[in-house]
């Protein structure tokens, strides 16, 4: 019996779930519990890119379910893409589910993803619908192909000039009507996606030159170029809390900007004039600079506010002390 036929005849216990954790916090236990209750998942590979001492063990003990969890640690923070590849390398089953540590898989979610996948012709990669805690679809859940022009439109907010014009079509598609069924979509999110391990390996997995961000965008484009299909699945709603890591947000944005420029130079250097790529890179770094300044000013104002409040409290305490002494 072929490997593919064996997978189809045994729908349960065929999935290796891969979770990358970096100072995730208390949400990790919830994410693990939501995976350990899925009978299709045979193992969870938890790649520890960095957590407080005892945090991973505590999350595992706090989580419910019997699915075994294999922890990979001791390598330090190697980045998201490299951690995904490390998890895949250590997996033992033919289907891979990549899942963020700040997300929650609904009951029966993996079963639905697997069932929908069996109706598709391989190779395919499928992403779930990511939703905010209030149930609204999250930005980044489904996206267009990221091109230098589209990044320029987003960074310069040019879409406001002609919102309906195809030349000013936005990158994120969450504001559009949600389809009723699974739908080919250029780009899905790395927060939750499922595919066969052989198809992941066929394109070399994630590109480890991306330390954080854009690696999923790059993966979807390379997967499509290799003849695969990328699908968005609205049948499975995964709650994604976001921003659970203690990582510095400014450093995250810097890495995201650098990754986008690397992505453009990798995939679009032949299609776009070099000066335009330079222009896009300049606009992206300028946008990052504005963010850096805004955060710096906000932090300074908070510190000034704390100092003023502390100073006023000190004045009041001194006045009260002087009043008590005068009464003696």
N, C-alpha and C positions, 0 to 999 in steps of 0.2 A: 504494500500500500504506500502511495506517495505521501510525502510530508504534508502536502496541501490537503489531500483527502483525509488524512488522519486528523488534521485540525478541524475539518468540517464535521467529522463524525463524533468528535469529542469537544463540544463547545465549552465545557467547564474546565477550570484549572489549566488554562492554556496561556494565560497572560502573565507576563512579568511587568509589574508596575515600578516605575523608576521615579524617585522623589529626590530632588536636590534641595538641601537645607543649608542656609547661611544665617545664623542668628535669627531663626524664624520666630521663636517665642511660643506662647501657649497655643497658637493655632495649629501647630504641628500635630499634636495629639488628635485634634478633631479631623484633620486631613487623613491621618493614618486610620482612624476608626472608620471613616467613610469608605476606605479602600478594603479594609479587612472584612467588611460585611458583604463584599462582592464575591460570589462563589466562582466566578470566572478567573479571578486572580489567584495564581498559585504561589506567588512570592512577591515581596516588596523589597526592592533594592533601595536603601536609603543612603545616599551619598552625602556624607557630612563634610561640607566645605568650610565649616567653622561654626561652632556653637559653644555656649558656656559649658563648663565642666558639669557633667551629669544631666544636661538638658535633653539630649537625645534619648538616653536611657529612661529618663523620667517620662518623656512623651510616649515612648513605647509601652511602658508600664501602665500609663494612664489610658492608653487607647484600648478599645474593646475589639474582640475578634480573635481568631486563632491563626490567621494567615501568618506564616513565618516572615520575619523581617531580617534581612541581611544588611548590616551596617558596614559601609566602606569609609574608613577614616584614616587620619594620619598623613594625608597628602596636602593639607592646607587648602587655601582658597585657590583652586585652579581655574575658576570661571565656570559659567553655566554650560557652555558648549562642551568643554572637555569633561565636565562631570557627567553630562548626558552620555557621552561616548564610554566613559568608565563604567557607568551603570549598565549600558547595553552589553559591554564586553563581559560583564560578570553575570548576565542573565542566563537562565536555563530553559526558557520557553519560547515558542515561535512567534508570539505576538507581544509587542511592546506598547505599554501605556506610559507616556510621560505626563507627570502630574505635579503641579505646584504645591508646595507645603502650606500655602495659605488659601487652599481651595477645598471645597466639599463636594464629593461625588454623590448624587442622589441614589437612593435605593433602586437597584435594577439598571443603573446607568450604564455599566460596562456590558451587561447583557444586551441592552438596546444597541449600543455601539457595535458589538460583535454581530448581532443579527442584521443590522443595516449593512455592515461591511461584507457579509456573505452574499449580498445581492449585487455587489459591485465586481467589476473585472479588475484584477490586479494588473499593475501595482497601484495602490491608492494609499493616501494618508487622510485621516479624518479628524476634524476638530469639533469639539462640543460647543454649544452656545454658552458663552460666559455671561453671567448675570451679576449685578451688584446685589448687596444684601437686601435692597428694596424690591428686587425682582426685575428691574429694568436691564435691558441688554447693555453689556459693558463695551466701552470703546476698546477696540483691538480684537474683539471677538471674531470679526470677519473683515477682510481688508482687500483692497485692490493690490495690484503689483506696484511695489514702490519703485518709482523712477526718479531721476534727478529733477525732471520738470514737476512731477507731483510734489516732491519735497519742497521745491521752490514756491509752488502754489500755496502749500500749507504754511511754510515759514513766513511768507509775505502776505498771508491771508487774502490772496488774490481771488479765492473762491467767492468772496463777497461781491466782486464786480459783476459776475454772471453765474449765479448758483446753479442754473440749469444747463449751462453750456458744457458739452463733453470735454472741452479742453481744460475746464476748471473743476473736473470731477474730483471729489475728495478721496483721501487715502482710506480712512475708516468708513465702514458702511453701516455702522450700528444705528444710524438715524433713518435708514431705509426700512421699508416694511419687511418683517421677518418672513422668510419663505415657509410654506407648509411642509415641505419635504426636504431631504438632503439635496444639496445643490453644489455644483462645481463653483469654487470660489478661489481666486488667485492666491490668497494668503490667509492662513489661519493662525491662531495664537499658540505659542509654545507652552502655555499654561496647562493645556490638556489636549493631547492628540494621541491617536492610536494608529498603528500600522504593523505590518509583518516585519519581523526582524531581518529577513533576507533582503527586503526592499530598503530598509534603513542602511544595511551594510553595503548594498549595491552602489550607493552614491557616496560612500565613505562616512556616513553619519553626519554629525554636525561639524562645521568648519571651526576648528579650534583657534583660528586667528581672531575670532570674535570672543572677547572675554565676557561681555554682558550686553544684552540687547542686540537686536537685528539678526541674531543667529537663526531665529525661526523664519524670518522673512527670507534670508538667504537660502535656508533649507527648502522652503516651498518652491522658490524659483529654480533651484538646481534639480529638485524632484520632478518638476514639470518639464524642464529641459531634457531630462533623461527619459521622458515618455510616461511619467506617472500622472495620476489625477489627484487633485487636491479638493477635498469636500468639506463643506460646513454642514453640521448635523443639528437642526433645530429641535430634534426630539429629546435631547439630553441637555438639561440646564444645570450647569456647574456654577455654584456660588463661588466667586473669587473675591477675596477681601482686599488684596493688594496692600502694598507698603507695610507689610508686617516685619520685614527685616530691619535691623538696626543700622544698615549701611547708610553712609552719608549721602543724602539726596543730590548734593552738588557733584560728588564724584560719580554717581550713577549717571547723571545727565552728561557729564564729560565723556564717560565711556560710550554712552549712546551716540553722541555726536561723532566721536571718532569711528565708531562701528559703521555708522551710516556712510561716512565718507569712504571708508574701506570698501563697503558694499558697492557703491557707485563706481569706484575705480576698478573693481573686479569685474562687474557685469556690463557696464555701460561706457567704458572708455572708447570703444570703437564706434558706438552709435551717437555719441554727443561730442561736440567740439570741446577740446581741452579747456579753452577759456570759460566756457559755460560751467564746466565741472568746478573750476576754480571759484567762479562766482557763487555757485551753490554752496561750496565748502565755506566760503566767507560769510554767507548769509547764516548758515547753521552755527558757525562759531560766534557770530555777532549775537544771534538769539541766545546762545548759551551765556555769553557775556552779560546780557541784560538780566537773565535769570540769576546769575551769580551776584550782580549788583543789587538786585531786588532783595535777595535773601540776606545779603550782607547788611543792607540798610534796615531791614526788618529785625534782624538780630540785634543791631546796635540800638534801635529804638526800644526793644524789649529790655536790654541791659540798662539803658538810661531810665526807663520806667521803674525797674526794680531798684535802682540806686536812689531815685527820688522818693519812692515809697519807703525804702529803708531809712533814708535821711529824715523824712517827716516823722517816722515812728521814733527815731532817736531824739528829735527835738521835743516831741510830746513826752517821751519818757523823762528827759532832762527837766522839763517844766514841771512834771508831776513830782519829781524828786525834790526840786527846789521848793515847791509849795508845801510838801510835807515837812521839810526842815524849818520853814518859816513859822509853822504852827507849833513847833516845839518851844 
